[in-house]
Amino acid sequence: MKNAPRVLVVEDDLAIAELERDYLEAAGFAVDIETDGGSTIERIRGGTEYDVYLIDLMLPGADGFSICRELRARSEAPIIVVSAREGDIDKIRALGLGADDYVTKPFSPAELVARAKAHLERYTRLCGGSARAIVAGDLVIDTEKKSVSVAGRIAQLTATEYAILALLAQNPGRVFGRDEIFERVRGEGVFGEASTVTVHIRRLREKIETDPSNPSRVETVWGMGYRFVS
């Protein structure tokens, strides 16, 4: 899947790993699986990077704590520990080593995906958009390549449409008036008039919304402007 945010699932139970992968891929992520802690550390040291990490604690080769420590020496990307160990000591230790979240088994796959998305979106905002992607359902905005995909298919946006979408998506829930959108987007080197924002929004919706007449991603707030719903 092109332009999808990348997730590394580190889990020695292949059935659980594949379950996580299936749900994550359905949500627009690209997923790799590691079943051994030692090979995971080798992968990290080799420079392979991911946008989110889901890590079990009890692994052959090296435990999840060691992986968290290794990752945090190199990356600030979100780490979610997924483990059957329920003790507070394990949770405190994992979080102390840099994990962002701790999910105990058995878990809801849908909730795990929601947590992964939330952490990735928060990381993107805190880094000023420096993370590789913004994810909202099956919509993926690759901020490095300035490309957008919906359900794995590239959406052919104009520069203006992309600039508007990126502005809204990097500030989910915030309402932007038409004039403010124009001023912010114009600063990105996109030209036109404020009155054309409505047209660009309409065309953008035609490319990213399931039902452009009833948008669920770029909403109109009547009398105020537009906002992105993540």
NULUM-844198 format. One record per atom (N, C-alpha, C, O): residue in one letter; atom name; x, y, z. Coordinates in steps of 0.2 Angstrom, whole numbers. Layout:
<sevos>
r:a:px:py:pz
a:CA:X:Y:Z
...
</sevos>
This chain:
<sevos>
r:a:px:py:pz
m:N:4:-6:0
m:CA:0:0:0
m:C:4:6:0
m:O:8:7:5
k:N:4:10:-5
k:CA:8:16:-6
k:C:6:22:0
k:O:0:23:1
n:N:11:25:2
n:CA:11:31:6
n:C:7:29:13
n:O:5:34:17
a:N:6:23:15
a:CA:3:21:21
a:C:8:22:27
a:O:14:20:26
p:N:6:24:33
p:CA:10:24:38
p:C:12:17:40
p:O:8:12:40
r:N:19:16:42
r:CA:21:9:43
r:C:21:8:51
r:O:23:12:55
v:N:19:1:52
v:CA:19:-1:59
v:C:23:-8:59
v:O:23:-12:55
l:N:27:-8:64
l:CA:30:-14:66
l:C:27:-18:72
l:O:27:-15:77
v:N:25:-24:70
v:CA:21:-28:76
v:C:27:-33:78
v:O:29:-37:74
v:N:28:-33:84
v:CA:33:-37:87
v:C:30:-42:92
v:O:28:-40:97
e:N:28:-48:90
e:CA:24:-53:93
e:C:26:-60:91
e:O:26:-62:85
d:N:28:-64:96
d:CA:30:-71:94
d:C:24:-76:93
d:O:25:-81:91
d:N:18:-74:95
d:CA:12:-78:94
d:C:10:-76:87
d:O:6:-70:86
l:N:11:-80:82
l:CA:9:-78:75
l:C:2:-76:74
l:O:0:-72:70
a:N:-2:-80:77
a:CA:-10:-79:76
a:C:-12:-72:79
a:O:-16:-69:76
i:N:-9:-70:84
i:CA:-10:-63:87
i:C:-7:-58:82
i:O:-10:-53:81
a:N:-1:-59:80
a:CA:2:-54:76
a:C:-2:-53:69
a:O:-3:-48:67
e:N:-4:-59:67
e:CA:-8:-58:60
e:C:-15:-55:61
e:O:-17:-51:57
l:N:-18:-56:67
l:CA:-24:-53:69
l:C:-23:-45:69
l:O:-27:-41:66
e:N:-18:-43:73
e:CA:-16:-36:73
e:C:-15:-33:66
e:O:-17:-28:64
r:N:-11:-37:62
r:CA:-9:-35:55
r:C:-16:-34:51
r:O:-16:-29:48
d:N:-20:-38:51
d:CA:-26:-38:47
d:C:-30:-32:49
d:O:-33:-28:45
y:N:-31:-30:55
y:CA:-35:-24:58
y:C:-31:-18:56
y:O:-35:-13:54
l:N:-25:-18:57
l:CA:-21:-12:55
l:C:-21:-11:47
l:O:-22:-5:45
e:N:-20:-16:43
e:CA:-20:-15:36
e:C:-27:-12:34
e:O:-28:-8:29
a:N:-33:-15:37
a:CA:-39:-13:35
a:C:-40:-5:37
a:O:-45:-2:34
a:N:-36:-3:41
a:CA:-37:4:43
a:C:-32:9:39
a:O:-32:15:41
g:N:-28:6:35
g:CA:-24:10:30
g:C:-17:10:32
g:O:-13:13:29
f:N:-15:5:37
f:CA:-8:5:39
f:C:-4:0:34
f:O:-7:-5:32
a:N:2:0:34
a:CA:7:-5:31
a:C:10:-8:37
a:O:13:-5:41
v:N:10:-15:37
v:CA:12:-18:43
v:C:18:-24:41
v:O:17:-27:36
d:N:23:-23:45
d:CA:28:-29:45
d:C:28:-32:52
d:O:26:-29:57
i:N:30:-39:52
i:CA:29:-43:58
i:C:36:-45:60
i:O:40:-48:56
e:N:38:-45:66
e:CA:44:-48:69
e:C:42:-53:75
e:O:38:-51:79
t:N:44:-59:75
t:CA:43:-64:80
t:C:48:-65:85
t:O:47:-69:90
d:N:54:-62:84
d:CA:60:-63:88
d:C:63:-56:91
d:O:64:-51:87
g:N:64:-55:97
g:CA:66:-49:100
g:C:73:-47:97
g:O:75:-41:96
g:N:78:-52:97
g:CA:84:-51:94
g:C:85:-48:87
g:O:88:-44:86
s:N:81:-51:83
s:CA:81:-49:76
s:C:77:-42:75
s:O:79:-38:71
t:N:73:-41:80
t:CA:70:-34:80
t:C:75:-29:82
t:O:75:-23:78
i:N:79:-30:87
i:CA:84:-25:88
i:C:89:-24:83
i:O:92:-19:81
e:N:91:-30:79
e:CA:95:-29:73
e:C:92:-25:68
e:O:95:-21:65
r:N:85:-26:67
r:CA:82:-22:62
r:C:82:-14:64
r:O:83:-10:60
i:N:81:-13:70
i:CA:81:-6:73
i:C:88:-3:72
i:O:89:3:69
r:N:93:-7:74
r:CA:100:-4:73
r:C:102:-4:66
r:O:107:0:64
g:N:99:-7:61
g:CA:100:-7:54
g:C:98:-1:51
g:O:99:1:45
g:N:94:3:55
g:CA:91:9:52
g:C:84:9:49
g:O:81:14:47
t:N:81:3:50
t:CA:74:3:47
t:C:69:7:52
t:O:69:5:58
e:N:65:11:49
e:CA:61:15:54
e:C:53:14:52
e:O:51:12:47
y:N:49:15:57
y:CA:42:14:57
y:C:39:20:60
y:O:42:24:64
d:N:32:21:59
d:CA:29:26:62
d:C:26:25:68
d:O:25:29:73
v:N:24:18:69
v:CA:21:16:76
v:C:24:9:77
v:O:25:5:72
y:N:25:7:83
y:CA:28:1:85
y:C:23:-3:90
y:O:21:1:95
l:N:21:-9:89
l:CA:17:-13:94
l:C:21:-18:96
l:O:23:-23:92
i:N:23:-19:103
i:CA:28:-23:105
i:C:26:-27:111
i:O:23:-25:116
d:N:26:-34:110
d:CA:25:-38:116
d:C:31:-38:121
d:O:37:-36:119
l:N:30:-40:127
l:CA:36:-40:131
l:C:39:-47:132
l:O:46:-47:132
m:N:36:-52:131
m:CA:39:-59:132
m:C:40:-62:125
m:O:36:-64:122
l:N:47:-61:123
l:CA:49:-63:117
l:C:55:-67:117
l:O:59:-66:122
p:N:57:-71:112
p:CA:63:-75:112
p:C:68:-70:109
p:O:67:-65:106
g:N:75:-71:111
g:CA:80:-67:109
g:C:81:-61:113
g:O:87:-60:115
a:N:76:-57:114
a:CA:77:-51:118
a:C:70:-49:120
a:O:65:-49:116
d:N:69:-46:126
d:CA:62:-45:128
d:C:60:-38:126
d:O:64:-34:123
g:N:54:-36:127
g:CA:51:-30:125
g:C:54:-24:128
g:O:54:-19:125
f:N:56:-25:134
f:CA:59:-19:138
f:C:65:-17:134
f:O:67:-11:133
s:N:69:-22:132
s:CA:76:-21:129
s:C:74:-17:122
s:O:78:-13:120
i:N:69:-19:119
i:CA:67:-16:112
i:C:65:-9:113
i:O:67:-4:110
c:N:61:-7:119
c:CA:59:-1:120
c:C:65:4:121
c:O:65:9:119
r:N:70:1:125
r:CA:76:5:127
r:C:80:6:120
r:O:82:12:119
e:N:80:1:116
e:CA:84:2:110
e:C:81:7:105
e:O:84:12:102
l:N:74:7:105
l:CA:70:12:101
l:C:71:19:103
l:O:72:23:99
r:N:70:20:109
r:CA:70:27:112
r:C:77:30:111
r:O:78:36:112
a:N:82:26:110
a:CA:89:29:109
a:C:89:32:102
a:O:94:35:100
r:N:84:30:98
r:CA:85:32:91
r:C:79:35:88
r:O:79:39:83
s:N:73:35:91
s:CA:67:37:88
s:C:62:39:94
s:O:62:37:99
e:N:58:44:92
e:CA:52:46:96
e:C:45:44:94
e:O:40:46:96
a:N:45:39:89
a:CA:39:37:86
a:C:35:33:92
a:O:38:30:96
p:N:29:33:91
p:CA:24:30:96
p:C:26:22:97
p:O:27:19:92
i:N:26:20:104
i:CA:27:13:105
i:C:21:11:110
i:O:20:14:115
i:N:18:6:108
i:CA:12:3:112
i:C:14:-4:114
i:O:15:-8:109
v:N:15:-5:120
v:CA:16:-12:122
v:C:10:-16:123
v:O:5:-13:125
v:N:10:-22:120
v:CA:4:-26:120
v:C:6:-33:123
v:O:10:-37:120
s:N:4:-34:129
s:CA:7:-39:133
s:C:1:-43:138
s:O:-4:-39:140
a:N:2:-49:139
a:CA:-2:-53:144
a:C:0:-51:151
a:O:-4:-53:156
r:N:6:-48:152
r:CA:8:-46:159
r:C:4:-40:162
r:O:4:-35:159
e:N:0:-41:167
e:CA:-4:-36:169
e:C:-2:-32:175
e:O:-5:-27:178
g:N:4:-34:178
g:CA:6:-31:184
g:C:8:-24:183
g:O:11:-22:178
d:N:7:-20:189
d:CA:9:-13:188
d:C:16:-12:187
d:O:18:-7:184
i:N:20:-16:190
i:CA:28:-15:189
i:C:30:-16:182
i:O:34:-12:180
d:N:27:-20:178
d:CA:28:-21:171
d:C:26:-15:167
d:O:30:-12:163
k:N:20:-12:169
k:CA:17:-6:166
k:C:22:0:167
k:O:24:4:163
i:N:24:1:174
i:CA:28:6:175
i:C:35:6:172
i:O:37:11:170
r:N:37:0:172
r:CA:44:-1:169
r:C:44:1:161
r:O:48:4:159
a:N:39:-2:158
a:CA:38:-1:151
a:C:37:7:149
a:O:40:9:145
l:N:33:10:153
l:CA:32:17:152
l:C:38:21:154
l:O:40:26:150
g:N:42:19:159
g:CA:48:22:161
g:C:53:22:155
g:O:58:26:155
l:N:53:16:151
l:CA:58:15:146
l:C:56:19:139
l:O:59:19:134
g:N:50:22:140
g:CA:48:26:134
g:C:42:24:130
g:O:40:27:125
a:N:39:19:132
a:CA:32:17:129
a:C:27:22:130
a:O:27:25:135
d:N:23:23:125
d:CA:18:28:126
d:C:11:25:128
d:O:7:29:131
d:N:10:19:128
d:CA:4:16:130
d:C:5:8:132
d:O:10:6:130
y:N:0:6:135
y:CA:1:-1:137
y:C:-6:-5:137
y:O:-10:-3:140
v:N:-6:-10:133
v:CA:-13:-13:132
v:C:-12:-21:134
v:O:-7:-24:132
t:N:-16:-23:138
t:CA:-16:-30:141
t:C:-20:-35:136
t:O:-25:-33:134
k:N:-17:-41:136
k:CA:-21:-46:132
k:C:-25:-49:137
k:O:-24:-50:143
p:N:-31:-52:135
p:CA:-34:-51:128
p:C:-36:-44:127
p:O:-38:-40:132
f:N:-36:-42:121
f:CA:-38:-35:119
f:C:-42:-34:113
f:O:-43:-39:109
s:N:-46:-29:112
s:CA:-50:-27:107
s:C:-46:-25:101
s:O:-42:-20:101
p:N:-45:-29:95
p:CA:-41:-26:90
p:C:-43:-19:87
p:O:-39:-15:85
a:N:-50:-18:87
a:CA:-52:-12:85
a:C:-50:-6:89
a:O:-48:-1:87
e:N:-50:-7:96
e:CA:-47:-2:101
e:C:-40:-1:100
e:O:-37:4:100
l:N:-36:-7:98
l:CA:-29:-6:97
l:C:-27:-2:91
l:O:-23:2:92
v:N:-31:-3:86
v:CA:-30:1:80
v:C:-32:9:82
v:O:-28:13:80
a:N:-37:10:85
a:CA:-39:17:87
a:C:-33:20:91
a:O:-32:26:90
r:N:-30:16:96
r:CA:-25:19:100
r:C:-19:21:95
r:O:-16:26:96
a:N:-17:16:91
a:CA:-12:17:86
a:C:-13:24:82
a:O:-8:28:81
k:N:-19:24:79
k:CA:-21:31:76
k:C:-20:37:80
k:O:-17:42:78
a:N:-23:36:86
a:CA:-22:42:90
a:C:-15:44:92
a:O:-14:50:92
h:N:-11:39:94
h:CA:-4:41:95
h:C:0:44:89
h:O:4:48:90
l:N:-2:41:83
l:CA:2:43:77
l:C:-1:51:76
l:O:4:55:74
e:N:-7:52:76
e:CA:-9:59:75
e:C:-7:64:80
e:O:-5:69:78
r:N:-6:62:86
r:CA:-3:66:92
r:C:4:67:90
r:O:6:73:91
y:N:8:62:88
y:CA:15:63:87
y:C:16:68:81
y:O:20:72:81
t:N:11:67:76
t:CA:12:71:70
t:C:11:79:72
t:O:15:83:70
r:N:6:80:76
r:CA:5:87:78
r:C:11:90:83
r:O:13:95:82
l:N:13:86:87
l:CA:18:88:92
l:C:25:89:88
l:O:29:94:90
c:N:26:86:82
c:CA:32:86:78
c:C:31:92:73
c:O:35:92:69
g:N:25:95:73
g:CA:24:100:68
g:C:23:97:61
g:O:25:100:56
g:N:20:91:61
g:CA:19:88:54
g:C:25:84:52
g:O:25:82:46
s:N:30:83:56
s:CA:36:80:54
s:C:36:72:53
s:O:40:69:50
a:N:30:69:56
a:CA:29:62:56
a:C:27:61:48
a:O:25:65:45
r:N:28:55:46
r:CA:27:53:39
r:C:20:54:37
r:O:19:55:31
a:N:15:53:41
a:CA:9:52:39
a:C:3:54:44
a:O:5:54:50
i:N:-2:57:41
i:CA:-8:58:45
i:C:-13:53:43
i:O:-15:52:37
v:N:-16:49:48
v:CA:-21:44:46
v:C:-28:46:49
v:O:-29:48:55
a:N:-33:45:45
a:CA:-40:46:47
a:C:-44:41:44
a:O:-46:42:38
g:N:-45:35:47
g:CA:-49:30:44
g:C:-44:27:38
g:O:-39:25:39
d:N:-47:27:32
d:CA:-43:24:26
d:C:-40:30:22
d:O:-37:29:17
l:N:-41:36:25
l:CA:-37:42:22
l:C:-30:42:25
l:O:-29:43:31
v:N:-25:43:21
v:CA:-18:43:23
v:C:-15:49:19
v:O:-15:50:13
i:N:-12:54:23
i:CA:-9:60:20
i:C:-2:59:22
i:O:0:59:28
d:N:2:58:17
d:CA:10:57:17
d:C:13:64:17
d:O:13:68:12
t:N:15:67:23
t:CA:17:74:23
t:C:24:75:20
t:O:26:80:19
e:N:28:69:19
e:CA:34:70:16
e:C:34:70:9
e:O:37:75:5
k:N:30:66:6
k:CA:29:66:-1
k:C:23:70:-4
k:O:22:71:-10
k:N:20:73:1
k:CA:14:78:-1
k:C:9:74:-5
k:O:7:77:-10
s:N:7:68:-3
s:CA:3:64:-7
s:C:-3:61:-2
s:O:-2:61:4
v:N:-9:60:-5
v:CA:-14:57:-2
v:C:-17:51:-5
v:O:-17:50:-11
s:N:-19:46:-1
s:CA:-22:40:-3
s:C:-28:39:1
s:O:-29:40:7
v:N:-33:36:-2
v:CA:-40:34:1
v:C:-41:26:-1
v:O:-41:24:-7
a:N:-41:22:5
a:CA:-42:15:4
a:C:-36:12:-1
a:O:-37:8:-5
g:N:-30:15:0
g:CA:-24:12:-4
g:C:-24:15:-11
g:O:-19:13:-14
r:N:-28:19:-13
r:CA:-28:22:-20
r:C:-26:29:-19
r:O:-28:33:-15
i:N:-21:31:-23
i:CA:-19:38:-23
i:C:-24:43:-26
i:O:-28:42:-31
a:N:-25:48:-22
a:CA:-30:54:-24
a:C:-26:59:-27
a:O:-22:62:-25
q:N:-28:61:-33
q:CA:-25:66:-37
q:C:-27:73:-36
q:O:-32:75:-39
l:N:-24:76:-31
l:CA:-25:82:-28
l:C:-21:87:-32
l:O:-15:86:-33
t:N:-24:93:-33
t:CA:-20:99:-35
t:C:-16:102:-29
t:O:-17:100:-23
a:N:-11:106:-30
a:CA:-7:109:-25
a:C:-11:113:-20
a:O:-10:112:-14
t:N:-16:116:-22
t:CA:-21:120:-18
t:C:-25:115:-14
t:O:-26:116:-8
e:N:-28:110:-17
e:CA:-32:105:-13
e:C:-28:102:-8
e:O:-30:101:-2
y:N:-22:100:-9
y:CA:-17:97:-4
y:C:-16:102:1
y:O:-16:100:7
a:N:-14:108:0
a:CA:-12:113:5
a:C:-18:114:10
a:O:-17:114:16
i:N:-24:114:7
i:CA:-30:115:11
i:C:-31:109:16
i:O:-32:110:22
l:N:-31:103:13
l:CA:-32:97:17
l:C:-27:96:22
l:O:-28:94:28
a:N:-20:97:21
a:CA:-15:97:25
a:C:-16:102:31
a:O:-15:100:37
l:N:-18:108:30
l:CA:-19:113:35
l:C:-25:110:40
l:O:-24:111:46
l:N:-30:108:37
l:CA:-36:106:41
l:C:-34:100:45
l:O:-35:99:51
a:N:-31:95:42
a:CA:-29:88:45
a:C:-24:89:50
a:O:-24:85:55
q:N:-20:94:50
q:CA:-15:95:55
q:C:-17:99:61
q:O:-14:99:66
n:N:-24:101:60
n:CA:-27:104:66
n:C:-34:101:67
n:O:-39:105:66
p:N:-35:95:68
p:CA:-41:92:68
p:C:-46:95:73
p:O:-44:96:79
g:N:-52:96:71
g:CA:-57:99:75
g:C:-58:106:75
g:O:-63:109:77
r:N:-52:109:73
r:CA:-52:117:73
r:C:-56:119:67
r:O:-55:117:62
v:N:-60:125:68
v:CA:-63:128:63
v:C:-59:133:60
v:O:-57:138:63
f:N:-58:133:53
f:CA:-55:138:49
f:C:-60:142:45
f:O:-64:139:41
g:N:-60:148:45
g:CA:-64:152:41
g:C:-61:152:34
g:O:-55:151:33
r:N:-65:154:29
r:CA:-63:154:22
r:C:-57:159:21
r:O:-52:157:18
d:N:-57:165:24
d:CA:-52:170:23
d:C:-46:167:27
d:O:-40:168:24
e:N:-46:164:32
e:CA:-40:161:36
e:C:-37:156:32
e:O:-31:156:31
i:N:-41:151:29
i:CA:-39:146:25
i:C:-35:149:19
i:O:-29:147:17
f:N:-38:154:16
f:CA:-34:157:10
f:C:-28:160:12
f:O:-23:159:8
e:N:-27:164:17
e:CA:-21:167:20
e:C:-16:162:21
e:O:-10:163:20
r:N:-18:156:25
r:CA:-13:151:27
r:C:-11:147:21
r:O:-5:146:20
v:N:-15:146:16
v:CA:-13:142:10
v:C:-9:146:5
v:O:-4:144:2
r:N:-11:153:5
r:CA:-7:157:0
r:C:0:157:3
r:O:5:158:-1
g:N:1:157:9
g:CA:8:157:12
g:C:12:151:10
g:O:18:151:10
e:N:9:146:7
e:CA:12:140:5
e:C:14:140:-3
e:O:16:135:-6
g:N:13:146:-5
g:CA:14:147:-12
g:C:8:146:-17
g:O:9:145:-23
v:N:2:145:-14
v:CA:-4:143:-18
v:C:-7:150:-19
v:O:-8:154:-14
f:N:-10:151:-25
f:CA:-13:158:-27
f:C:-20:157:-29
f:O:-22:152:-30
g:N:-23:163:-29
g:CA:-30:163:-30
g:C:-34:168:-26
g:O:-31:173:-24
e:N:-40:168:-25
e:CA:-44:172:-21
e:C:-48:169:-16
e:O:-49:163:-16
a:N:-49:172:-10
a:CA:-53:169:-5
a:C:-59:166:-7
a:O:-61:161:-4
s:N:-63:169:-12
s:CA:-69:166:-14
s:C:-69:160:-17
s:O:-74:156:-18
t:N:-62:158:-19
t:CA:-62:151:-23
t:C:-61:145:-18
t:O:-61:140:-20
v:N:-60:147:-11
v:CA:-59:142:-6
v:C:-65:137:-6
v:O:-64:131:-6
t:N:-71:139:-7
t:CA:-77:135:-7
t:C:-77:130:-13
t:O:-78:124:-12
v:N:-74:132:-19
v:CA:-74:128:-24
v:C:-68:123:-23
v:O:-69:117:-25
h:N:-63:125:-20
h:CA:-57:120:-19
h:C:-60:115:-14
h:O:-58:109:-15
i:N:-63:117:-9
i:CA:-66:112:-4
i:C:-71:107:-7
i:O:-71:101:-6
r:N:-75:110:-12
r:CA:-80:105:-15
r:C:-76:100:-19
r:O:-78:94:-19
r:N:-71:102:-23
r:CA:-67:97:-27
r:C:-63:93:-23
r:O:-62:87:-25
l:N:-61:95:-17
l:CA:-57:91:-13
l:C:-61:85:-10
l:O:-59:79:-10
r:N:-68:87:-8
r:CA:-72:82:-6
r:C:-74:77:-11
r:O:-75:71:-9
e:N:-74:79:-17
e:CA:-76:74:-23
e:C:-70:69:-23
e:O:-71:63:-26
k:N:-64:70:-21
k:CA:-59:66:-21
k:C:-57:61:-15
k:O:-54:56:-16
i:N:-60:64:-9
i:CA:-58:60:-3
i:C:-64:58:1
i:O:-63:54:6
e:N:-70:60:-1
e:CA:-76:58:3
e:C:-79:52:0
e:O:-80:52:-6
t:N:-82:48:4
t:CA:-86:43:1
t:C:-93:45:-2
t:O:-95:43:-7
d:N:-96:50:2
d:CA:-102:54:-1
d:C:-100:61:-1
d:O:-101:64:5
p:N:-98:64:-6
p:CA:-96:71:-6
p:C:-102:76:-4
p:O:-101:81:-1
s:N:-108:74:-5
s:CA:-114:78:-3
s:C:-115:78:4
s:O:-119:82:7
n:N:-112:73:8
n:CA:-113:72:15
n:C:-106:70:18
n:O:-105:65:20
p:N:-102:75:18
p:CA:-95:74:20
p:C:-94:72:27
p:O:-97:75:32
s:N:-89:68:28
s:CA:-88:65:35
s:C:-81:67:37
s:O:-79:66:43
r:N:-77:70:32
r:CA:-70:71:34
r:C:-69:79:34
r:O:-66:82:39
v:N:-71:82:29
v:CA:-70:90:29
v:C:-77:92:30
v:O:-81:92:25
e:N:-79:94:36
e:CA:-86:97:37
e:C:-87:104:37
e:O:-82:108:38
t:N:-93:106:35
t:CA:-94:113:35
t:C:-97:115:42
t:O:-102:112:44
v:N:-95:120:45
v:CA:-98:123:51
v:C:-101:129:49
v:O:-98:135:48
w:N:-108:129:48
w:CA:-112:135:45
w:C:-110:141:48
w:O:-111:142:55
g:N:-109:146:44
g:CA:-108:153:47
g:C:-101:154:49
g:O:-99:160:52
m:N:-97:149:50
m:CA:-90:149:53
m:C:-84:147:48
m:O:-79:150:47
g:N:-85:141:45
g:CA:-80:139:40
g:C:-80:131:40
g:O:-85:128:39
y:N:-74:128:40
y:CA:-73:121:39
y:C:-68:118:44
y:O:-64:122:47
r:N:-69:112:45
r:CA:-65:108:50
r:C:-64:101:48
r:O:-68:98:44
f:N:-58:98:50
f:CA:-57:91:48
f:C:-59:87:54
f:O:-57:88:60
v:N:-62:81:52
v:CA:-64:76:57
v:C:-60:70:57
v:O:-60:67:52
s:N:-56:69:62
s:CA:-51:63:62
s:C:-55:57:64
s:O:-52:51:64
</sevos>
